[in-house]
């Protein structure tokens, strides 16, 4: 039994080994058939390639006979070569390998370029941070400078406003002084007119009172009191004029102080303006540096854009390659499905096909991973591009801000220039007002000289009037003595009534002739006195009309005033010499008839003057 069992075991083991060997043989047989089939397919494909190459060669040889140009032949041959190369790559599998190698090379190149872009971006970020810090510091300094400029400008505007108010006050005071001077002038003119009127009235009174000499003293006294009042008013006007001159001197000193202060402010603003110019020059240098950095950034951005364009082109190429791979995958899927249908009977063939399919899937995964890596790299490059564009936008904004700050600085500098010009105009206006005030002061001094000259003329006229009064008093004394002599002669006349009618007629004719001569002398004397008064009035008007006359007032008129007593004396002396003689050589007098006529005329004139008063 044991031997039977062993024998059965050996037989079973032999059958098991035989069965395993049979299965291994079957597998290898199927594998051989598959390899032979693939070789047959490859040989058929190679035959097809050879046939296709021969056909391409035949077409190439026939192209000249078709009448094609070299360009057309080249294009046609290029299409044939492209079709053959595509079919050859499908047969040999070189297209996928070459595509994978190109993708790997592009991936490495893209990684290097992306690393360069990242490094460049980091450098640009560092530079941008430094520039932002510098711009921030410059902005703070500029803000401080603008604040200082604003404070100085406010101080200057306040000073200009105060100067304007002070000038307005000075202009008002000037107008008040001018009005006061005009009032003083008008008052002096009124006084001069009144004085001239009084003198004219005095002359008329003197001419009218030749027969009433007894009332001349009161009239002259009244005129002297009026002249004293005029002197007091002139003295008052003189004191007012001196006070106005003092005020004008004070205003002149204040204007000088304002001019000095304005000059100091101008110097200070010019120094500020020079500092602002230096600061602006430094800002412009920094702006030039920023423009250079902007140019560098633009160049870097252009390079980045070129890189991105290249990457985009490569991406499009990868997309087309992907489409080709998908088409090839479809072709391989179709081929795999055909093989699957043909090799359904063989598990080994199916496993091999699955292995090949797995390889293709791995290749596809590699391709997909490569595409995803390229996609990530492309996204990273796009992000880097966005960051660079953002940094460029920030730099552009900072540059615009710097330009705007420069414009503000320019506007501030122009404002300071306008304020300085306004200060200079105010200074010119102050100088002009000072010149006007100086001219007004000279005019007031000139008016004062005219007033002094007029006062001296009045003094001379008063002296002349007093001298005339003395002459009149002297003439009055002589007239009184003559009146006493006339009374004595009257008495003698009453005693001598024994004269004949012939003697009376002769005496009457002689008396009438002498009275007529006396009247002519009196008329001439009155006419000469009127001429003297008119000459004095014309001299006074000439002095008022010509204030720049260099002749010392009063010197040219003194002889006229001095001639009045002589002119008043000479007619009296001539009259005294021409009095008719009564027979006494030592004491000649009028006759009784002449004395009676003169007494009657004097009484009538006195009565008429009293009625007028």
Secondary structure, 3 states (H helix, E strand, C coil): CHHHHHHHHHHHHHHHHHHHHHHHHHHHHHHHHHHHHHHHHHHHHHHHHHHHHHHHHHHHHHHHHHCCCHHHHHHHHHHHHHHHHHHHHHHHCHHHHHHHHHHHHHHHHHHHHHHHHHHHHHHHHHHHHHHHHHHHHHHHHHHHHHHHHHHHHHHHHHHHHHHHHHHHHHHHHHHHHHHHHHHHHHHHHHHHHHHHHHHHHHHHHHHHCCCCHHHHHHHHHHHHHHHHHHHHHHHHHHHHHHHHHHHHHHHHHHHHHHHHHHHHHHHHHHHHHHHHHHHHHHHHHHHHHHHHHHHHHHHHHHHHHHHHHHHHHHHHHHHHHHHHHHHHHHHHHHHHHHHHHHCCCCHHHHHHHHHHHHHHHHHHHHHHHHHHHHHHHHHHHHHHHHHHHHHHHHHHHHHHHHHHHHHHHHHHHHHHHHHHHHHHHHHHHHHHHHHHHHHHHHHHHHHHHHHHHHHHHHHHHHHHHHHHHHHHHHHHHHHHHHHHHHHHHHHHHHHCCCCCHHHHHHHHHHHHHHHHHHHHHHHHHHHHHHHHHHHHHHHHHHHHHCCCCCCCCCCCCHHHHHHHHHHHHHHHHHHHHHCCCCCCCCCCCCCHHHHHHHHHHHHHHHHHHHHHC
